[in-house]
């Protein structure tokens, strides 16, 4: 029986092709993919000025030395912590007053109302003009630094009442309307780089220019 001779060259080429295919089919790559979505919610600073004991009728027909309940305080009704301030603008007149013993005092330019500032509040600024004196008070902690007012919290009142000056009658016309104006300011507590009342107030004033 005759045996066919193998073509060694063809066998070698076929073997090489099989080897290449084997290597190619053996290569696999591990792959992966991941993704993160960071959600942020935009917040704000929201405060509300309240005077729970103020009664407008009590401010009518003022007489010398009359004391009227007026108790400004701030509630944080926003979602973020806040540093807060109260500004009080008191009317000024050039008037004569009576001392405690009834003696007449010389006329001078002075505030028509006085009040006693409560704890947790400190005067930061005072500016006088011919018509009024403007005071700004910061809500502070025992260390004198700004005190955080958390969401839903309310400060104690800046003062509890105001007292009309003991002026001599006839210097202000009857029916003249005068007012003690109060404004509240708030600013975020984070990323300010400051807790000193004067520095924080400056940031608010710069922002509001």
Secondary structure, DSSP 8 states (H G I E B T S, - for coil): -------HHHHHHHHHHHHHHHHHHH--------------------EEEE-TT--GGGGSS--TT-EEE---EEEE-SSS-EEEEEEEEEEEEEE-BB-TTS-B---EEEESEE----TTEEEEEEEE-SSEEEEEEEEB-TTSSB--B-TT-B---S-SEEEE--B-TTSS-TT-----EEEEEEEESTT-S--SHHHHHHHHHHHT-
